[in-house]
Amino acid sequence: MNVRHAFGLIRPVIVAIILAGLLSCAPREGSRVEPSRLASKPETFHLGSHTFPISTTNPEAQSAFDRGLTWAYGFSHQTAEAEFRRAAALDPAAPMPWWGVALVNGPHINYPLVPENKAKVAWEALLKAKELRSNGGPLERDLIDALSARYAEKQPEDRSLLDQAYAEAMRKVWERYPDNADVATLYAEALMDLHPWDLWEKDGAAKSWTPQIVSTLERAMALNSRHPGAHHLYIHAVEASNSPERGVNSADTLRSLVPASGHLVHMPAHIYLRVGRWQDAAQSNIDAVRADQEFSKSNPNPGFYAIYMLHNHHFLSFVRMMQGQKESALLAARQMIEGVPQEFIRDYGPIADGYMAIVIEVLMRFGRWEELLAEPEPQSSLPLARALRLFGRTAAFTALDRKKESLAERAKFLAAVKRVPADATFGNNKAHTLLEIARLVIDGEMAARDNRLDVAIKFLEEARNKEDTLMYDEPPDWILPVRHTLGITYLRAEKPAEAELAYRQDLAKFPRNGWSLYGLSRALSLQGREAEALAALSEFRREWSGADTRIASSCLCQPGV
């Protein structure tokens, strides 16, 4: 995926900047950020102990630079810029603070585009760093020279050649300083910026450029086992692979390494989800929300960082859905929705669109059909959310056995699908691919309600196949796993072996999720494999220990068997 030329497929968490509007009074991304915008006592934020010694005799300037770099490693680029400017003010002769300002105004994996105002800020800061270059040591001079390859006085429309030149320049710096964990991390990030969210094939095989990224970050962590940037990027580097467990050490390390950085506190959830540590995934997001709330008390206008704050709620909602905790899932979903200013939905509806269906999706997950039917219609600027609401309403009428209404609602859903632009996207995927999955799922559920189980299975198997083609995302862009519906349909059709396979496949994707563990226990029992069934049921009970929902089916759209 080349997001430089496909803004619509930029990471969903990036889209949340528009959802949130960065708060109504926030500055534009890339605008000049003064040190005074930060809390009066920045040292009150617990940012850990990471340091990158620079050429300065002012310890306060060194501390400010270290804070800036740590914030940058946590993708809090606006706050990082303010700290770098603070360092520059404390030591006007030091070149590295200006290097930092230039660095954080460039692209990153969650926003590969560089708006003109940011490009201007970066270029001006780079000129100041180069002007002071002779005051730095050899490594500082080399880093400034490398960063010079990343920017131009007049940024070209396609800046990919600049990013490639910077990555190549950082490779040479890494070769000169093979024992410096910061250099390794900066080099790895430069490589990742060339291929944002495009490190693995859909089958989990590495892309050709991925091994270099992974090995460089592993070297960085070997050099410094508590490097916040290396652990952060390593989680991103391996989460979509076939062996996400490689990131467990980084997740366990990072969750308490930089307590004030909400995004770094959140990041372990990306790995915990992939390895089935659901409660740890939830706690990481809860702690991240708390950290960001504390940060916001003295920094009410977080700029681009607001996207990460909303991502925590969205992620938490999905985790709680998978844990069977309906009230927590619904609360997180509503908190996300309530944080979205209406004027920004109006102005940026095509990008905000699909996220506004999260409440409908939670209510579907937990079979709260009457509540779902009471949910208001999204505004007309959100055609995807409107279509997904009608999908949910069709499912509700079907589950309630109100056939005439379900047929009428399905017709409305199909009409609404036609109003979604052909090029619309949701997260990393095309909106119409997701809507086709929705159509197949609802047709399968309607057939299952009529006990036409073989027909239902055909629809749901096709939906499963389409779901399997989706690009990796977290939470997944199709947030209600099709195999949960397919599995119970197999069971009702007296096909427990097929159900077993469906549940095991789902557990490979979402380990230890209670919905599939319960379904697996039933599939095994119906095959007479009682010992295995009991083991699966015991694991289900452990994972469901905090749930507020009792289930007799892996999908509450159908009765249990």
N, C-alpha and C positions, 0 to 999 in steps of 0.2 A: 504494500500500500504506500503510494507516494503522496503523503498528505500535503506536500508543498503545492500540489496541483489539484487537490481534492479536499477543500476545506470541510466539506460536508461529512467526511469520514474521520475528522480529527476526534481524538479521544472524547468520550462522553463527559468525563469530568471536566474537560476544557469547556465544553458547551455550557456547563453550569455557571460559568462566569456571566453568561448572558442571562441565564435563568435568574441568577441572583442580582444581576445588574451592578455587582460590586458595591451594593448599597447605593441609594440614590445620590449621595453626595460624594461618592468616591472619585478620585482623580482618574484620568485615562491611564490605561496601561502604557508605561513608557514615559510618563510625565516626570519632571524633575521631582525628586523626593528629598526633602531637607531633613537633617538630623533632628530638628525640632518636632518632626511628625511622630517621633517615637516617644515612648514613656520617658519621663525626666530621669529615671534611674534604670537604664537598660540592664544593669548588672543584676537586677532583681529577677530577671528571667533565667531559669536554670537551663543553660545550654550545654552542659557537660564540660569537658576539659580539653577539647580538641584545639590545637594551636598550630599555626603555620608561621614560624618566625620570619619577620620581614626586617628590612634595614630601617630601623628607627631607634632613637634613644628615648622615646616617650612611651612609657609602659601603658598609658591610657590609649594611645594610638594603636599599640599592638593588641590590646584587649578588644578595641572596637573592630579592628580588622578580623580578629578571630571570630567575633560574634557575627560579622558580616558573612564570612565564609561558611560558618555553620548554618546560618539561615539559608544561604544559597544551596547548601547540600540538602536542605529540607524543602527546596523549591519555593521558599518564601522570598522571592526575588526583590519585591519592593522594599521589604524590611531590610534585606541584605544591602540594598543600594544605600539606604539611609545610614546604615552603620559604616559602610565604606566611606561615605561622604563625611561622617563624623571623624573617622580616622584621618582623612585628608585634611580636615580643618585642624585637628590636633597636631599634625606634623605635615606642614605644607611641602616639605622637601621629599617626602616618601613617595615613590612611584607606584607601589603596589595597591594602595587604596583606589587609585584611578583605574588600574588594571581590573580591580574588582567591579567597579561601576560599569566598565565596558563589558565585562564578562556577563553580568546578570541582565543586561539589556539585549542579549542575543537570543537565539533560538534554544529551545529545550524540547525534550521528547513529548511534552504535553502541549507545546505550542511552537511548532516548527517555523511558523511565519514570523517575520520581524516587521511590524508596522513602521512607517516612515519616521514617526516621532521617536520610537525606540532606537532606530538605526542612527538617527541624528545624535541622540544622547550617547550612544555607544561610541560613535566616531569622535565626538568631542572629548570624551573621557580618555579614549585611546591616545589622542594627540597629547593630552596632558601627561599620560603615563610615559609616552615616548620622550617628551620634553625632559622629564625627570629621570629617565632611564639610567643615566650614568651614576645616579645615587644608589642604585640597587646592586646587589651581588650578582654573580654569574647566573644562578637559577632564575632570579627575578628578571634579569635582562632577557633570558631565553624565553620565559613565559610571555613577556611583553611582545617580543618579536613574533612568537607563534600566534598570539591573539591578533596581531596586525594583519594576518592572512584572512581573518574572519570577516573583516569589514572593509567598506569602500566609502569614499567621500560621497559618491552617489550610488546608492544601493541598486543593483540590477533587479529587474522584475523577477528573474529566476536566480536566486542566490545559492543554488546548489553547488556551483563551482567554488564559491567562497567557503562553504562548509566543508567541502572536500579538501580544500587547501589547508584549512585550519586543522583538520584531523591528521593530515600528512605532517604538518608542522609539529603537532603534539606527539606524533610517533617519534620524531627525531629527538624531541626533548626527553621522552621516555627512555630512549636508547642511551641518552647521556646521563640520566639519573635513574638507573634501574632499581635503586633502593629507596625511592621516595614515594610513599603511598599517595600523597596528594597528586603528584604528577601522574601516577597510574590511574587514579580516579578521574582526573580531568581528561586524560587521553581516552579512557573507556567511554566517558560521557560524550566526547566529540564523535566517537564512532557510532554510539547509539543515536545521536542526533541525525546521522545520515540515514538511518533506517528506523524511525520511531515506530514502536509497536509492531515491528516486522522482523522478528528474530527467529521465528519458528514456523515450520509448515503446519498445516492443519492436523497432520498426523503426529506432530510433536518432534519431527526431525529438524535439526538445526539448519538454518540458512547458511550460506557459505561464509558470511561475515561474522557469524555469531561466536564461533569458538575463540576468536581473538578477543572479543569483548569479555567473555566469561573468564578466560584464563588471565586476562589483565586485572580484572577485579579480584580474582582469587589471589593473585600475587599481592595486590594492595592490602587485602585482609590478612595475608600472611605477614606482611611488613608491619601492619598496625591492626591488631585484632579488634580495636574499638573505633575504627574509622567510620564516622556517620555517613559520609557520602558513598563510600565503597559498599557498605551494607545496604543502603537504600537502593543503589543502582543494581546490586546483585539480585535483590528480590525481583526487580523488574526484569532482569536478564533471564531468570530461570522460571518465573511463575507460569509461563505458557508452555513449558517443556514437558517431556514425559517423566521427568524426575524433579518435580518441584520441591521434594524433600531436601534437596541440596540447599535450599534457602532457609531451612529451619533454624540453623545456628544464627544466621543474620536476623531472622525474625525475633528470636529469643533475646538477642543482644540489643536490637534496636528499640524494643518496646520501652526500655527505661533509660536509654543512653542519652537522649536529649529531651528531657521531660517537657520543656516549654514549646517544642515544635510539634504542633498537633499533627502535621502531615507525617512526620517521622514516627510518631507514636501510633498513627493509623496503619502505616505500611506493613507491619507484620500480618495484618489481616489478609493481605493478598496471598501469603503463603499458608496461613492457618486454614483458610477456606479450601485450598487445594489439597491439604493433607487431612482434612476432617477434624480440625481442632476448632469446632464451632464456637464454644464458649470463649476461647481465647480470641477468636476473630471478633466476637461481639464486644468483649472487654476492651480490645484495642481501639475500637471505634468509640466506645463510651469514654475512654480515657482521652481520646483525641478531641472529642467534643468539649470535654472539660478543660483541656489545655487551651483550646482556641477561645473558649468563653473567657478564660482568665486573660489571655492575650488581648482580646477585644476590649476589655475594660479601659485600657490605656491606648489602644490602637483601633478606634471604632471604624476606620475606613481602610480595610485590609487590601484594597486593590484586587489584583488578579487572584490573590490567595483565597478570596471568598469562594472560589470554585471548589477548593479542597474541603472547606467547611461543609458545603452541601453534600459533597461526595461521601462524607462520613455518615450522614443520615441515610442516604440512599443505600449504601453498603450495609449499614446496620439493619435496615428494614429487610433486606434479602436474607441476611443471616438469621434473623429472628423467624422469618417465614420457614426456613429450613429446620429450625429448632422446635417448631410447633408453638411458638409464643406469639399468639395473634395480637394481643394488646400492645406489646412492645413493638411489633412490626408495624402496626397501624399508627402508633404514636410517632415513630420515626418517619413514616411516609407523610403523615399530615404536617409534621414540623418542617419537612423539606418543602412541601407545597406552600405552606403559609409564609415561608421566607422569600417567596418569589414576587417582586413588585409587579403589579399589573401593567405598568407602562412598558416594562421590558418584555413581557409576554407579547404585548401589542407590537412592539418594534422588532422583536426577534423571534416571532412565532415559529417560523420554519425550523429553527434550531432547537428551541425550547420544547417543541411539540411532544414527542413521545414520552418524555419524563413526567408529563402531567397526568399520565395514566397509572402511576404507581399505586394510588389508593385503590383503584378498581382491581388491580392485580392482587393486592393483599386480600381484599374481600373475596376474590375468587379462590385464592389459595385455601382460605378457611371456611368456604361454603357459607358465607354470611350473605345469603342471596337477597333477603329483603332490604338489608342495609345498602347493598350494591344498587338495587333498583331505585333507592332514594337519592343516590348521588346525582348532583346536578350535571348538566351538560357543559362541557368545556366551551369556551368562546370560539367563535367561528374562525379565528386565526390559528386554531390548533386542529387541523383536519385529522392528523394521525391519532391524537388523543381522543377525538370524537369517535373515530372508527373503532378504537380499542374499547371505548366505553360501550359501544353497541355490541361488540363481540362479547364483553362481559355480561351485558343484559341478556343476550341470546342464551348464553350459558346458564344464567340464573333462571330464566323461564323454562329452559330445558330441564334443569335439575328439579324445579318445582312442579314438573309435569304439566305445565301450562302450554300445551302444544301449539294452539292457535297463535298465542302471543309470541312464542319462540320463532315460529315461521315468519311472522310479520317482522319481528326484530331482525331476523337473519336477512331479510330483504333490505331493510334499512342499512344494515351493516355492509352489504355488498354495494349498495348505492354510495355509501360513505367512502368505501375503498376507492371508488372511481374519482373521488374529489381530492385524494391525496396525490400531490404532484409526483410524476414518474421518477424524478431525480431525488425525491426526499430520502433522508437517511435517519437512522436512529442508532446512536453509538457508532459502532464500527461496521454496521450493516445497512443494506438497503431496506427502506421501510416496507416496500412491497413484498420483499422476501418474508418479512415478519408477518405481514398481513395474510400472505398465502398460508403460512403455518397456522395462523388463527383460523382461517376458513376451514382448513383440513381438520383442525382439532374440533371445531364446533360441529362440523358435519359428522365427525366420528362420535361425538357425544350425543348428538341427536339420534343417530342410528342405534347407538347403545341403549338409549332410553326406550327405543321401540323394540329392543331385544333382537335387532338385526346385527348380531355381534360380528359375523364374518365381514359384513359391509363396514362396520365400525372399525374393525382391525385394519382393513385396507386403507381407509382414510388416515388412521393414526400412524400406520407404518410409513406412509408417505410423508406425514408431518415430521416424524422422527428423522427420516432421511434428509429432509430439508434443514431441520435443526442442526444436524451433524455437519452441514456445509457452512454454518455461520462462522465468522471470524471470531477469534478469542476476544473475550471481554470480561470484565469483572465489575459489578455483577454481570451475569450474562444478559445480552440484549433481549433474548427470549427468556423471561424470568420464571416461567412455570414449566419445569422439565416435562417434555412430552412423554417420556417413558413412565412417569407416574400414572398418567392416564392410560397409556397403552398396557401397562402391566396389569391393572385391575380389569381391563377389558379381556385380556388373555385369560385371567382367572375365571371370569364369568363365562367365558367360552369353553371352559374345561381344557385349557391349554397351559397347565402349570409349568411345563418345561420351558415354553416360550416366555412365560412371565418371569421365571427365574433368570433367564438370560437378560431380559430387559432390565431387571432390577440390578443385576450384577454389573451391567454396562453403566448404569446410572451411578452406582457406587464407585466405579472406577473414576468417574468424572467428578462426583461430589462424595468423597469418602465419608462413611459413618452418618449419612443423612437419614433421619428417622423415617421419612416417608418410604424410602426404598428398603430400609431394613425391615419395616413392618411387612411390606409386600413380599419381600424375600422369605420371611418366616412362613407366610401363608402358602407361598408357592412350594416351598420344601415340604410343608406338612401335607399338602394335597398330593404330593408324590410319595407319601409314606416315609419320608426321611425325617423322622421325629427328632432325633438327636441334633441334627443340623438345624432343624426348625427352631428348636429350643434355644440353641446357641444364638441364632439370629434374633430371636425374640428377646433374649437377655441383653444383647447389645442394643437393641431398640429401646428397651426400658432405661438403660443407662443414658443414652443420648436424649431421651424424652423426659428425663427426670425433672427438668425445669419447665416443661410445656404446660400451657393452660388449655390445651385442646386434646380431647380424646378422639382417636380415630379408629375406624374399622375398615378403612380403605386408603390406598395410597393417593387417591384423588377424591375429594369430597363431592365431586360431580357425579359419582356413581356409588351405589351401595356396596358394602363389603361382601366377601365370600368366606 
